Amino acid sequence: MSRDISAKGKLAEYRRSIDNIDAALVMMLAERFKITQKVGAFKAEQGLPPADPGREDEQITRLRRLAAEADLDPEFSEKFLRFIIDEVIRHHRRAGSES
């Protein structure tokens, strides 16, 4: 019985840590999107294209390297960043069509 309680307590501790990390991820993504919205507005004002493939490639290369250094699957990190980049470009296109 006490082993079961101990296991449940440990699992709850792990889950609290995951919940805290998830909350931090959401806050970081929100902050990132606030900044990329400013970039989108600036690009629209300047008549710049919403996408910058060179910058995207640099970021993906950089993130894959960081992922490998952190013992995280670089493929996963690239998919994650690609998802974020695609969303940012969608926002930039919308900002460009509103100006």
C-alpha positions as a printed Julia matrix, in Angstrom:
99×3 Matrix{Float64}:
  0.0    0.0     0.0
  2.7    2.55    0.94
  4.6    1.74   -2.27
  1.43   2.6    -4.24
  1.12   5.93   -2.4
  4.8    6.63   -2.94
  4.5    5.87   -6.66
  1.43   8.12   -6.96
  3.26  10.91   -5.13
  6.27  10.63   -7.42
  4.04  10.59  -10.5
  2.2   13.67   -9.22
  5.56  15.4    -8.68
  6.63  14.62  -12.25
  3.31  15.84  -13.58
  3.59  19.12  -11.66
  6.99  19.65  -13.24
  5.55  18.92  -16.7
  2.67  21.32  -16.03
  5.12  24.06  -15.02
  7.21  23.5   -18.14
  4.09  23.53  -20.32
  3.03  26.83  -18.78
  6.49  28.28  -19.41
  6.37  27.08  -23.03
  3.01  28.76  -23.58
  4.28  32.02  -22.07
  7.45  31.89  -24.2
  5.45  31.2   -27.36
  3.11  34.08  -26.54
  6.09  36.41  -26.13
  7.65  35.13  -29.35
  4.44  35.77  -31.27
  4.17  39.29  -29.85
  7.59  40.04  -31.31
  6.92  38.34  -34.63
  3.71  40.37  -34.95
  5.85  43.49  -34.7
  8.13  42.05  -37.37
  5.11  41.36  -39.59
  3.82  44.91  -39.18
  7.28  46.3   -39.95
  7.61  44.12  -43.04
  4.19  45.24  -44.25
  5.09  48.93  -43.7
  8.36  48.47  -45.57
  6.86  46.41  -48.39
  9.02  43.42  -47.48
  7.91  39.86  -48.26
  6.26  37.96  -45.4
  8.67  35.03  -45.7
 12.47  35.03  -45.57
 13.65  31.55  -46.65
 17.31  32.35  -45.89
 16.5   33.36  -42.32
 14.24  30.32  -41.92
 17.03  27.98  -43.08
 19.47  29.64  -40.65
 17.03  29.25  -37.78
 16.33  25.6   -38.58
 20.06  24.83  -38.79
 20.65  26.65  -35.5
 17.76  24.91  -33.74
 18.82  21.47  -35.01
 22.32  22.11  -33.58
 20.88  23.26  -30.25
 18.59  20.24  -30.14
 21.48  17.86  -30.76
 23.49  19.57  -28.01
 20.52  19.2   -25.65
 20.05  15.52  -26.56
 16.73  16.28  -28.26
 15.8   14.78  -31.62
 16.79  17.37  -34.27
 13.99  16.12  -36.56
 11.44  16.88  -33.85
 12.91  20.31  -33.21
 12.83  21.11  -36.92
  9.16  20.05  -37.2
  8.34  22.16  -34.15
 10.13  25.24  -35.52
  8.67  24.73  -39.0
  5.18  24.7   -37.47
  5.92  27.99  -35.66
  7.5   29.58  -38.74
  4.54  28.62  -40.92
  2.17  30.21  -38.4
  4.28  33.38  -38.24
  4.33  33.64  -42.05
  0.55  33.23  -42.1
  0.3   36.15  -39.65
  2.75  38.22  -41.72
  0.74  37.6   -44.88
 -2.39  38.71  -43.09
 -0.61  41.83  -41.81
  0.56  42.58  -45.36
 -2.93  42.27  -46.79
 -4.34  44.6   -44.12
 -2.0   47.47  -44.96
